[in-house]
Amino acid sequence: EEVDRFLKRGVERLLSMQLAGGGLSYWPGELNTSWWGTMYASFELITARQAGYEVPEESLKRALTFLHEDLFKKKESDKYHGATWTRELALFNLAVGKMLSAQELEPFFQEYDSLNDEGKALLILSAKEVGYLQQDKLKEMVAQLNPKFDPNRTDYHNSSFRELAVCLMAALETGAA
């Protein structure tokens, strides 16, 4: 009950930052949409929904639509989209939110070999969600991941903790663990 109360307030706080275009600001009261804020908030809202907590479907859909349009219609190429894992997290959000097709995911696999393990794991998770690759191929790809803890990689741009967690998610979701 105590956890439910905090989660409900957390979801409400995130959604209070949603702007007219569907994206979210980074801080309450800001009037500019944040790519990062929308990407992270979408992940948190999806995770809460998967755990059984009530998340307004329309609000989540608006956030995912913002991400989808930003990636595919505007074809933005700013520094956030080009980071080694940000596009891949947006793709994962879209895949889990049922707003990504296998055809839309396919071009991102052209850059698979140049990604770090975190980006690769997020693409693997997205491929599983949309049925892009066979289960055996996904397991094989997960087996090739080799994430390592690095005490020098602990900031939000380059976190070995996040990389380890995402690789573990990929191993568990594909049955490779």
N, C-alpha and C positions, 0 to 999 in steps of 0.2 A: 504494500500500500504506500509506503514511504517512497519507494523507487518510482511507482506510478505517478505520484504527485510531482516529483522532480522532472521526470520525463515529459509529462504533460506541459509543464512550464517551459521546458527546453524547446519543445516543438513549437509552442506558442511564440516564444521569443524569436526563433528562427523565422517563422512565418510573418512576424511583425516587420521584418526587414525586407519582405518581398515587395518589389516595385511593380508598377503598372505593366511593364513589358515581360513580367514573369521571373526575371532574374532577381537576385537578392543583393542588398548592399552588404558591405563588409562589417559595418557597425550600425547600430540602431540610429535612426534619424538622418543617415546619409541619403543623398538624393541620386547618387551614381551607382549604377549596377557594377558589381564585382564578379569577374569571371571566377576567381578563386572562391569567393564567398558562396556563389551559386553552386559551384562544383562540390565543395565540402558540405554545404547544407543539404544538397540533394543526396549525397551519400548518407548523411546522418538520418535524413527523413526516410530513406529507403530501408536503412538498417532498423530504425524504430518500427516501421511498418512490418518488416519481416519478423520482428520479435513479438508481434501481436498488438502493438500500441496503435491507437487511432491517429492516422495522419490524413488530413483532408485530401482526397484524391485530386480534386481540381487544382489545388495549390501545388501539389507535387507535379502534376502534368504541366502546369505553366512553367515551372522551373526547368523541367526536362525539355520542354519545347524551346525555351531560351537557349539551353546548351546545344540542342540539335541544330537550331537555326544558325547559331554562332559558328559551329563547326562546318556545316554543310552548305548553308546558303550564303553567308557572308564570307566564308573561307578566310577567316581572320588568321593572321600570321604574326601576331605580336609575341612578345617574349613569354607570355604565359602559355600560349598554345604550343610553343616550341620547346618547352621544358621537357625533360626526359620522361616524365610520367603524367603530366597534367592532362594531355589529350586522352591518354589511355584511361585515366580515372573517369573522365567525362564519358568516354565510350562505355565503360563498365556500368556507370549510372544509367545510361540510355538503354543498354542491353537488359539490365535487371528491370528497368521501368517499361520494358516492352516497346521501346521507341527506336530500336535499331534493327536493321535487317542485315542478313549475311552479306548481301551485295554492298551495303554501305561500309561494313567492317573490312571487307577484303582489301581495299587499297592500303589500309594501315599495316597490313602484314608485309607489304613490300619493304617497310623499314624495320621489320622485326629484328634482324641481326644487329642493327645499330643501336638498339635500345638496351638500357640497363636491365637487371633482373626484375626490378619492380615494374617497369613498363611492359616487359615480356609477360610477367605473371598476370597483369591486368588485361592484356590482350587475350591470354589463354582463358581467363575467366569470362571475358566477353564472348569469345568464340564458343565456349560451352553453352552460355545462355542463349545464343541465337542459332546454335546448331551448325556453325560454320565448319568445324572439323570433327572427325571421328574421335570417339573416346580414346582409342589406343594411341592416336597421334597426339592428343592432348597430354596423355600420361607421359609419353616419350619426351615431349617438350618440357614438361615440369621436371622430369628427371635430369634434364640438362641445366636447370637453374642451379646456381651456386652462390646464394646470398651469404654474406659474412657480416658480422658485427664489426664496425669500425668506430672507435671512440671519437674520431675526427669528423664523422658524418652524423651530426645530431641536430642540425637545424631543420626548419620546415621545408626548405628547398631540397635538401639532400640528407635524408634520414635513413640510416641503416636499420633503425628500429622498424620504420614503416616498410622498408623493403623486405625484411624478415617476415613481418606479419602478412604482407600481401602474398609472398611466396608460400607461406604456410596455408593461407586461404586457398590458393590454387592447388596445392597438393591435396588438401582435404576435399575440395569440391570435385576434383577429377578422379579421386580414388587412388592417387599416386602415393599417398602417405601410408 
